[in-house]
Amino acid sequence: MTTTLQTERGHQLNVLMFFFMLGMINPLHAQWVQTNGPYGGDVWCFAVSGTNIFAGTNGGVFLSTNNGTSWTQVNNGLTNTYVYALAVSGTNLFAGTYGGGVFLSTDNGTSWTQTGLTNTDVRSLAVSGTNIFAGTWGGGVFLSTNNGTSWTQVDNGLTNTWVNALAVSGTNLFAGTLGGVFLSTNNGTSWTQTGLTGTVVWSLAVSGTNIFAGTSGGVFLSTDNGTSWTQVNNGLMNTNVTALAVSGTNIFAGTNGGVFLSTNNGTSWTQVNNGLTNTYVSALAVSGTNLFAGTYGGGVFVSTDNGTSWTQTGLTNTDVRSLAVLGTNIFAGTLGSGVFLSTNNGTSWTQVNNGLTSTGVYALAVSGTNIFAGTNVGVFLSTNNGTSWTQVNNGLTNFGVNALAVSGTSIFAGTGGGVFLSTNSGTSWTQVNNGLTNTLVYALSVSGTNVFAGTLGGGVFLSTNNGTSWTQVNTGLTSTGVYALAVSGTSIFAGTNGGVFLSTNNGTSWTQVNNGLTNTGVLSLAVSGTNLFAGTLVGGVWRRPLSEMITSVERSATDLPTDFGLEQNYPNPFNPTTNIMYTVPNREYVNLTVYNILGEKIATLVDEEKAPGKYTVTFDGSKLSSGVYFYRLHAGKFNETREMVLVK
């Protein structure tokens, strides 16, 4: 879970749910319920139409008519809610979606209709007069001259068809791709590559005769319509530029280190992050004197003074990575927004981040009155309910801390390099990995003298001797990407990319318990009183009574998948690992293979007979270079191929 992974455009898709485990109780109550927060959200794009501000998110389109003070979801008819691009043409609002093509609204988002561009991954939109352009991943650029009724592919000369950004300057149309910038002077009929080649371009902006390109290597400027480019990075401390915006003579760059401002065409940059509590910025937009920043996991922020100060607006569905309970206090660790505290069972949440220098919080644990937070820069300790935090990393050789657990006076930290143990409240750490065949540890939990470790792709491991040795315990655990573990008495819960699993026999066997959980990408779990809380991927926090699950659970035959299926990998883009989910309705021989863009086989992930069910495998691209790859599922007569992008 690196910084690049967390901020590249086109992130995680929701996991489709094929299994439910039903308890022997009234089905009207045997389910999960979503709590009211914490607040934030993954915001990928903006569009401005008069006083209306539109935000495209993983949960569809939101509208604010009061400069972001409040937002309303406007999704009626929007059958694909992964919105990565928005554009306004007169009274028409266009939304580009992940895999669903382009949708049109003529009434400010009140209702939507799918245009003629369907089943396409649209990452950018641009308007030039009556022409609407859609930049796609893998399909190049499409043009509509009739408000989306029909589309024509316009790719002649566009040798890289993975289009992240589009910009119009007079009669010139620029396309930012995974391989640099291309220029068309005839509405896309033909394209010529500009002088910016071999570079991943995430964003484009026009200021007079200046063209700015935001890339994985910073900002480039062209003053001659793309013939030549100059890198303009002085003062730009973070060079992964995912968003650009222009306001008069001000140029704003959104990065995974916040927002930077240049008042001299990129000659120098100044960081303007005061109040921007989430610095993973994926979108920028200007409306009058207001500057809006869309973040990954933190929702929308607004600045009325050119970025000098920021205020958070409201959007739901935060990326919650960790949960912990101390008395009646519930703590939620989020990706990019730090730690939130609820003192009323999740009804409301308050941000508690003082001293927490990294706001990507992947793990939380409680030991007495101590609260530990695991981040990508190590472990932090709070002794006052999150009011203030102190870093405690001595001996921790791997600082990417994904999981924490407490057993008596022992504190365990799960990292990308296995498990570390501290017996002195984090003052010092020792590595304890014997028998842990998968060292990508994302979850830890303790039950009596048993310590459980959840791994990415290796399922669950058990240690009965304080981490001295480990044994794999995975029977019935059909999703082996385990991101969270929680204990209630003798019951062990595992949060996975396929929902929640329960074991009542120390991991010897597992059963799925997902009824009502519409977001099954479970990244965190915590027990509070009689409830189990689940923090999900872009779905916020969910709650379910323990009594509904800790019973004899029977599996309904109708829960089995009825069709073969291959889901989009997530996260995407990724670095270096990603998860691939597929379903098998009947016993069949399954082959899942990864290819590069030339069609050469890179890896075989599955090559065996599989029983009916839903499966998740992890692909590790750590030894590969950045680029586009394809994965293909062959099972019986079923064949399907999808693409994924590795960005390092």
Protein Blocks (a to p, Z undefined) as FASTA:
>chain_A
ZZklmmmghiadddddfbdcddfbdfklnccdddebdeedddfbdcdehjaccdddfebp
addfegolaccddfehpabfcdfbdcdehjaccdddehkapaddfegolaccddfbehia
cfbdcdehjaccdddehjapaddfegolaccddfehpabfcdfbdcdehjaccdddfebc
cddfegolaccddfbehiacfbdcdehjaccdddfebcaddfegolaccddfehpabfcd
fbdcdehjaccdddfebcaddfegolaccddfehpabfcdfbdcdehjaccdddehjapa
ddfegolaccddddehiadfbdcdehjaccdddehjapaddfegolaccddfehiabfcd
fbdcdehjaccdddfebcaddfegolaccddfehiabfbdfbdcdehjaccdddfebcad
dfegolaccddfehiabfcdfbdcdehjaccdddehjapaddfegolaccddfehiablc
dfbdcdehjaccdddfebcaddfegolaccddfehiablcdfbdcdehjbccdddehkap
adddfklmmccddddfklpcfbdcddddddddddfbdcdddddfbdcddddddddfkopa
fbdfbdcdddeddddddddfklpccddddddddehjbccdddddddZZ
